[in-house]
Amino acid sequence: MTPVKTYQGLDDLQKAVGTVIGHSEWHTITQNDIDRFADVTGDHQWIHIDPDKAAKGPYGTTVAHGYLVLSLVPMLLSETARTEGLTAAINYGSNKVRYPAPTPVNSQVRGMVELTELRRGPQGAQAVFRVTVERQGGDKPVCVAEVVSVLFE
């Protein structure tokens, strides 16, 4: 189990700007995960849900939806760090999301989390995290997302 880094308030978190704050656990993306995501989103493209057709496609197997991989980011963040003394942490959105490589079914993925910015305000702060989702055995990340959280003290 990867240790979760704990920051003692926003002053402590501020010191981490510009650093990698941690790596999440490894997680397997199964065909069941992909199928359930397809059902929830209505994205039933064959490259995701038809193993026979996908075997003849560009990746030789089904691949996870990019948005499925992106939807793992909150979990990956929670496995790397937490900040004590907050009353709330709200997802504010994303500045940039890219999918440099596909995520084949049964891939093991984890997040590397960097804190790139922390802007303080009267009630808290806006934090920008770069989450690089790595695939075990892959030479490129499967997702790089710059996500923004609003942190309230």
C-alpha positions as CSV (number, residue, x, y, z in Angstrom):
1,M,0.0,0.0,0.0
2,T,1.4,3.4,-1.0
3,P,1.4,5.8,1.9
4,V,-0.8,8.9,1.6
5,K,1.0,12.1,2.2
6,T,-0.8,14.3,4.8
7,Y,-0.4,18.0,4.8
8,Q,-1.3,20.0,7.9
9,G,-3.3,22.8,6.4
10,L,-2.9,25.1,3.4
11,D,0.4,26.6,4.6
12,D,1.9,23.1,4.6
13,L,0.4,22.3,1.3
14,Q,1.8,25.5,-0.2
15,K,5.3,24.2,0.4
16,A,4.6,21.3,-2.0
17,V,3.9,23.5,-5.0
18,G,6.2,22.4,-7.9
19,T,6.7,18.9,-6.5
20,V,5.4,15.4,-7.1
21,I,3.3,14.7,-4.1
22,G,2.9,11.0,-4.7
23,H,1.8,7.9,-6.7
24,S,-1.4,6.1,-6.2
25,E,-2.0,2.4,-6.0
26,W,-2.1,0.3,-9.3
27,H,-5.7,-0.4,-10.5
28,T,-6.8,-2.8,-13.2
29,I,-9.3,-1.6,-15.8
30,T,-11.4,-4.7,-16.6
31,Q,-13.9,-5.3,-19.5
32,N,-16.6,-5.2,-16.9
33,D,-15.5,-1.7,-15.9
34,I,-15.5,-0.6,-19.6
35,D,-18.9,-2.1,-20.2
36,R,-20.5,-0.5,-17.2
37,F,-19.0,2.9,-18.1
38,A,-20.4,2.4,-21.6
39,D,-23.8,1.7,-20.2
40,V,-23.7,4.8,-17.9
41,T,-22.5,7.2,-20.6
42,G,-24.2,5.6,-23.6
43,D,-20.9,5.4,-25.4
44,H,-21.1,1.9,-26.9
45,Q,-18.5,2.3,-29.6
46,W,-17.2,-1.1,-30.7
47,I,-13.6,-0.3,-29.8
48,H,-14.7,-0.3,-26.2
49,I,-17.3,-3.1,-25.9
50,D,-16.9,-5.6,-28.8
51,P,-13.8,-7.8,-28.0
52,D,-14.2,-9.8,-31.3
53,K,-14.4,-6.7,-33.5
54,A,-11.7,-4.9,-31.5
55,A,-9.3,-7.8,-31.9
56,K,-9.2,-6.9,-35.6
57,G,-9.0,-3.2,-34.8
58,P,-6.0,-0.8,-34.4
59,Y,-5.1,-2.0,-30.8
60,G,-5.9,-5.7,-31.1
61,T,-8.2,-5.6,-28.1
62,T,-10.8,-3.4,-26.5
63,V,-9.7,-0.1,-24.9
64,A,-11.0,1.9,-22.0
65,H,-12.8,5.2,-22.8
66,G,-10.7,8.2,-22.2
67,Y,-13.4,9.6,-19.9
68,L,-13.3,6.4,-17.9
69,V,-9.6,6.9,-17.2
70,L,-10.3,10.6,-16.4
71,S,-13.1,9.5,-14.0
72,L,-10.5,7.7,-11.9
73,V,-8.6,10.9,-11.1
74,P,-10.5,11.7,-7.9
75,M,-9.7,8.2,-6.5
76,L,-6.0,8.5,-7.6
77,L,-5.7,11.9,-6.0
78,S,-7.2,10.6,-2.7
79,E,-4.6,7.8,-2.7
80,T,-1.7,10.2,-2.8
81,A,-2.5,13.1,-0.5
82,R,-4.9,14.7,1.9
83,T,-4.9,18.1,3.7
84,E,-6.0,18.3,7.3
85,G,-8.1,21.2,8.5
86,L,-10.2,21.6,5.4
87,T,-14.0,22.0,5.7
88,A,-14.5,21.0,2.0
89,A,-12.6,20.2,-1.2
90,I,-14.6,20.8,-4.3
91,N,-13.9,19.7,-7.9
92,Y,-13.7,22.9,-9.9
93,G,-12.9,21.4,-13.3
94,S,-10.0,20.8,-15.6
95,N,-7.7,23.1,-17.5
96,K,-6.4,20.6,-19.8
97,V,-6.8,16.8,-20.5
98,R,-4.9,14.7,-23.0
99,Y,-4.8,11.0,-23.8
100,P,-1.4,10.3,-25.3
101,A,-1.8,6.5,-25.5
102,P,-4.7,4.0,-25.4
103,T,-5.6,2.0,-22.3
104,P,-6.1,-1.6,-23.4
105,V,-8.5,-3.8,-21.4
106,N,-6.9,-5.3,-18.2
107,S,-4.3,-2.5,-18.0
108,Q,-2.8,-1.7,-14.7
109,V,-2.9,2.1,-14.2
110,R,-1.8,4.5,-11.4
111,G,-1.6,8.2,-11.0
112,M,1.5,10.3,-10.4
113,V,0.3,13.6,-8.8
114,E,2.1,16.9,-8.9
115,L,0.9,20.1,-7.3
116,T,1.6,22.8,-9.9
117,E,-0.2,25.8,-8.3
118,L,-1.9,26.9,-5.1
119,R,-3.6,30.3,-5.2
120,R,-4.8,31.5,-1.8
121,G,-8.1,33.5,-1.4
122,P,-10.1,34.9,1.5
123,Q,-11.8,31.6,2.3
124,G,-9.4,29.0,1.1
125,A,-7.4,28.2,-2.0
126,Q,-7.6,27.0,-5.6
127,A,-5.2,24.1,-6.2
128,V,-4.1,22.8,-9.6
129,F,-2.9,19.2,-9.8
130,R,-1.3,17.5,-12.8
131,V,-2.3,13.9,-12.7
132,T,-0.3,11.7,-15.1
133,V,-2.0,8.3,-15.4
134,E,0.6,5.7,-16.2
135,R,0.0,2.3,-17.7
136,Q,2.2,-0.5,-16.3
137,G,4.5,-1.5,-19.2
138,G,3.5,1.4,-21.3
139,D,6.0,3.9,-22.7
140,K,3.6,6.9,-22.7
141,P,0.9,8.0,-20.2
142,V,-2.7,7.1,-21.0
143,C,-4.0,10.4,-19.6
144,V,-2.5,13.6,-18.4
145,A,-5.0,15.9,-16.7
146,E,-4.6,19.3,-15.1
147,V,-7.4,19.4,-12.5
148,V,-8.5,22.2,-10.3
149,S,-9.9,21.9,-6.7
150,V,-11.2,24.6,-4.5
151,L,-10.1,24.0,-0.9
152,F,-11.9,25.6,2.0
153,E,-10.5,26.0,5.5
